[in-house]
Amino acid sequence: MAQTEALDLIRAQNVSLEARFADRISVNSFLSRRLVSFQANKDRPVYRWFKYKEGFSSTLVHYLLDRLNLHSGRLLDPFAGVGTTLLTASARGIDSVGVELLPVGCAAIEVYRLMHSAESQRALPVLARWCAEQPWRATTHSKPFSHLRITQGAFPEATQLALEKYLGALEAEPPLAQKLLHFAALCVLEEISYTRKDGQYLRWDERSGRRQSRKPLNKGILPSFEVAITKKLAQMIDDLQLPDRLLAGFEAPPLSGTIQVFCGSALDWLPTFESASFDAIITSPPYANRYDYTRTYALELALLGVDDTSLRNLRQQMIACTVENREKAGLEYRFTPEVYHKALAAFRKQVELQTILEYLEAQRRAHALNNQGIPRMLKNYFLELALVIFDSARLLRPSARFVMINDNVRYSGIVIPVDLILSDFAEQAGFHIEAIWALPAGKGNSSQQMSLYGRQELRKSVCIWRRNS
Ligand SMILES: C[S@@+](CC[C@H](N)C(=O)[O-])C[C@H]1O[C@@H](n2cnc3c(N)ncnc32)[C@H](O)[C@@H]1O
């Protein structure tokens, strides 16, 4: 098929897919971009410690729980990030279970949970002493920061020496204080480094000596380790000392719902959970946008002891959202045969998706894509999410809701309606598509794409699927 014909076919199919769900798609003006991102958490005690750009806000989770009318029971987030869903649910008396692949998210959840325990107050004097006296400066015991290949040279020399002394000195403190002090260091790594998290990858300051992108980066004067860490410790002390603010701004302790966290891949953990054992799922998987969390969070992962081999493994275990992701081996053995075959069949017969994949594959063969890995990434992304959706249908009780937050994407001028394709999978998995709430202002195009394809907004949406009874 000629390229223009293929594009016309894709556009026509997208229009009919939109038409199929049109009565469920609506703009929900409550859902601002600020809410459906980490931004609204930025000023909230404790959540503000670690900037997890890929997170959503706890206000969004409160809103969703209200809309779902969920006040008890058991909730699952298979892509838990820093635990926003889990903590918010738990503060409302709902038990929650989370799965998160990256040790960074797991570490944050662990620390945030500690903040709700009476124990956390015991760490306060230690934090206050460290903030006021900076005891690491006088230590002779340093702990090396084990760099990954992709983080070498991230810190000015004096900063790295100070960080290593800090990491050495904290080992003399009681376990709980150690955990908080260590997490404080994790929270300042980007700030004190020559790197900046920039969506798809880690950008490097020109002073690092690393290869520069077209637009060189200069972060200006970097704070010294001492300045950054004392500011972070002061912030933590502040949040720990003000129980009233903690009550109002974080999640009202005590967390009355239990929280269980499974570190690893949802593709491994979900199949091990009991059928019909959850009352809701609220989640936001990685988007199909090529953002590589293992690169953007490489400094934090290095601090947590991840080495080059484990980093590569983590990258391959992520839901396929980067061009480096290959097919995952043995998916058919991870899920029950029923789940696997139904999900595979739904993936194969999703006409709009298959047309898009064929087109992109033809573009790849013609060397017309800016990256050859794009078709493979998309194919695996949708297959893996089909498996997650079908297994979730097994895990949810009848009439339970699945809330999926995602972004549509564009490749080679084609808009990929991720929300509608996943909704189609959900329908086949036994869900009724109740609503697809679009955010008021869609994401614009990059200037490059706009000049090529004109402005067509990409929808960011919240899908509400109800399990058939
Ligand atoms: C959009 S973020 C979710 C953020 C979360 N809602 C929050 O508020 O922090 C997607 C998460 O999925 C995780 N992830 C990616 N692949 C995964 C997998 N195979 N299993 C479990 N988690 C995975 C990523 O590490 C990331 O934290």
The ligand as an SDF file (V2000), in Angstrom:
LIG
                    3D

 27 29  0  0  0  0  0  0  0  0999 V2000
    3.8010    6.7600   35.4040 C   0  0  0  0  0  0  0  0  0  0  0  0
    4.7690    6.0070   36.6240 S   0  0  0  0  0  0  0  0  0  0  0  0
    3.6240    5.7760   37.9520 C   0  0  0  0  0  0  0  0  0  0  0  0
    3.7250    6.8560   38.9980 C   0  0  0  0  0  0  0  0  0  0  0  0
    2.7980    6.6790   40.1800 C   0  0  0  0  0  0  0  0  0  0  0  0
    1.4210    6.8070   39.7900 N   0  0  0  0  0  0  0  0  0  0  0  0
    3.1250    7.7180   41.2490 C   0  0  0  0  0  0  0  0  0  0  0  0
    2.2970    8.5580   41.5810 O   0  0  0  0  0  0  0  0  0  0  0  0
    4.2680    7.7240   41.7220 O   0  0  0  0  0  0  0  0  0  0  0  0
    4.9570    4.3740   36.0160 C   0  0  0  0  0  0  0  0  0  0  0  0
    5.7480    3.4740   36.9390 C   0  0  0  0  0  0  0  0  0  0  0  0
    5.7630    2.1490   36.4030 O   0  0  0  0  0  0  0  0  0  0  0  0
    7.0060    1.5640   36.7730 C   0  0  0  0  0  0  0  0  0  0  0  0
    7.2090    0.3750   35.9190 N   0  0  0  0  0  0  0  0  0  0  0  0
    7.6650    0.3020   34.6530 C   0  0  0  0  0  0  0  0  0  0  0  0
    7.6540   -0.9640   34.2350 N   0  0  0  0  0  0  0  0  0  0  0  0
    7.1720   -1.7150   35.2520 C   0  0  0  0  0  0  0  0  0  0  0  0
    6.9280   -3.0870   35.4100 C   0  0  0  0  0  0  0  0  0  0  0  0
    7.1900   -3.9850   34.4550 N   0  0  0  0  0  0  0  0  0  0  0  0
    6.3980   -3.5080   36.5960 N   0  0  0  0  0  0  0  0  0  0  0  0
    6.1450   -2.6310   37.5900 C   0  0  0  0  0  0  0  0  0  0  0  0
    6.4010   -1.3090   37.5020 N   0  0  0  0  0  0  0  0  0  0  0  0
    6.8930   -0.8590   36.3330 C   0  0  0  0  0  0  0  0  0  0  0  0
    7.9990    2.6860   36.5620 C   0  0  0  0  0  0  0  0  0  0  0  0
    9.1840    2.4480   37.2680 O   0  0  0  0  0  0  0  0  0  0  0  0
    7.2020    3.8820   37.0900 C   0  0  0  0  0  0  0  0  0  0  0  0
    7.4750    4.1120   38.4440 O   0  0  0  0  0  0  0  0  0  0  0  0
  1  2  1  0
  2  3  1  0
  2 10  1  0
  3  4  1  0
  4  5  1  0
  5  6  1  0
  5  7  1  0
  7  8  2  0
  7  9  1  0
 10 11  1  0
 11 12  1  0
 11 26  1  0
 12 13  1  0
 13 14  1  0
 13 24  1  0
 14 15  1  0
 14 23  1  0
 15 16  2  0
 16 17  1  0
 17 18  1  0
 17 23  2  0
 18 19  1  0
 18 20  2  0
 20 21  1  0
 21 22  2  0
 22 23  1  0
 24 25  1  0
 24 26  1  0
 26 27  1  0
M  CHG  2   2   1   9  -1
M  END
$$$$
